[in-house]
Amino acid sequence: MESFMRVFSTFFVALLLLVASAGIGPNVMVAEARTCESQSLKYEGMCLRESHCASVCQTEGYSGGDCHGLYSICVCTKDCQ
């Protein structure tokens, strides 16, 4: 009985792997918006706090911002249209 359970469980795991790798099941397509970036025109100095950069970018009409690069510039981001 133990050998039957071992063979059955091995077969079941192999079947699950086959189904997962074959892509059988619901096909879900996810669309991601592209992100546009632009250097902030109002941020002054080195970008040290990303939360401050994001706040300044929101006053410029962007959805957020991040610090980038060797010189730590504030780069504003928004979803492209």
NUROGU-996166 format. One record per residue (C-alpha): residue in one letter; z negated, y negated, x. Coordinates in nm, 2 decimals. Each point is the difference from the previous one (the first is absolute). Example, Ala and Ser with C-alpha at 12.3 -4.5 7.8 and 13.67 -1.06 7.14 Angstrom:
ATOM   r       zz       yy       xx
ATOM   A    -0.78     0.45     1.23
ATOM   S     0.07    -0.34     0.14
***
This chain:
ATOM   r       zz       yy       xx
ATOM   M     0.00     0.00     0.00
ATOM   E    -0.08    -0.24     0.29
ATOM   S     0.34     0.06     0.16
ATOM   F     0.17    -0.08    -0.34
ATOM   M    -0.19    -0.33    -0.03
ATOM   R     0.09    -0.09     0.36
ATOM   V     0.37     0.07    -0.06
ATOM   F    -0.01    -0.18    -0.33
ATOM   S    -0.16    -0.31     0.14
ATOM   T     0.24     0.00     0.30
ATOM   F     0.29     0.03    -0.24
ATOM   F    -0.14    -0.28    -0.22
ATOM   V    -0.05    -0.24     0.29
ATOM   A     0.36     0.07     0.13
ATOM   L     0.13    -0.07    -0.35
ATOM   L    -0.18    -0.33    -0.02
ATOM   L     0.14    -0.10     0.34
ATOM   L     0.35     0.09    -0.11
ATOM   V    -0.03    -0.20    -0.32
ATOM   A    -0.15    -0.30     0.18
ATOM   S     0.27     0.00     0.27
ATOM   A     0.29     0.06    -0.24
ATOM   G    -0.09    -0.31    -0.20
ATOM   I    -0.03     0.18    -0.33
ATOM   G    -0.19    -0.21    -0.24
ATOM   P     0.01    -0.35    -0.14
ATOM   N     0.22    -0.24     0.20
ATOM   V    -0.17    -0.33     0.02
ATOM   M     0.19    -0.30     0.14
ATOM   V    -0.21    -0.29     0.13
ATOM   A     0.16    -0.34     0.06
ATOM   E    -0.17    -0.22     0.25
ATOM   A     0.07    -0.37     0.01
ATOM   R     0.11    -0.14     0.33
ATOM   T    -0.23    -0.25     0.16
ATOM   C     0.13    -0.33     0.12
ATOM   E    -0.18    -0.18     0.28
ATOM   S     0.01    -0.36     0.12
ATOM   Q    -0.21    -0.20     0.25
ATOM   S    -0.25    -0.22    -0.17
ATOM   L     0.08    -0.37     0.01
ATOM   K    -0.35    -0.12    -0.07
ATOM   Y    -0.21     0.23     0.21
ATOM   E    -0.12    -0.17     0.32
ATOM   G    -0.12     0.16     0.32
ATOM   M    -0.04     0.36     0.09
ATOM   C    -0.03     0.25    -0.29
ATOM   L    -0.35     0.15     0.04
ATOM   R    -0.09     0.09    -0.36
ATOM   E     0.25     0.18    -0.22
ATOM   S    -0.19    -0.11    -0.31
ATOM   H     0.04    -0.37     0.10
ATOM   C     0.37     0.06     0.07
ATOM   A     0.05     0.16    -0.34
ATOM   S    -0.17    -0.29    -0.17
ATOM   V     0.22    -0.26     0.17
ATOM   C     0.31     0.21    -0.09
ATOM   Q    -0.10     0.01    -0.36
ATOM   T    -0.01    -0.38    -0.01
ATOM   E     0.36     0.02     0.13
ATOM   G     0.11     0.22    -0.29
ATOM   Y    -0.02     0.34     0.17
ATOM   S    -0.20     0.30    -0.11
ATOM   G    -0.19     0.05     0.33
ATOM   G     0.02    -0.02     0.37
ATOM   D    -0.09     0.17     0.33
ATOM   C    -0.05    -0.09     0.36
ATOM   H     0.29     0.12     0.23
ATOM   G     0.10     0.00     0.36
ATOM   L    -0.13    -0.08     0.34
ATOM   Y    -0.06    -0.36    -0.09
ATOM   S    -0.17     0.10    -0.33
ATOM   I     0.22    -0.20    -0.25
ATOM   C    -0.06     0.00    -0.37
ATOM   V     0.29     0.18    -0.18
ATOM   C     0.02    -0.03    -0.38
ATOM   T     0.11     0.29    -0.21
ATOM   K     0.14     0.05    -0.35
ATOM   D     0.21     0.25    -0.19
ATOM   C     0.38    -0.06     0.05
ATOM   Q     0.21    -0.05    -0.31
***
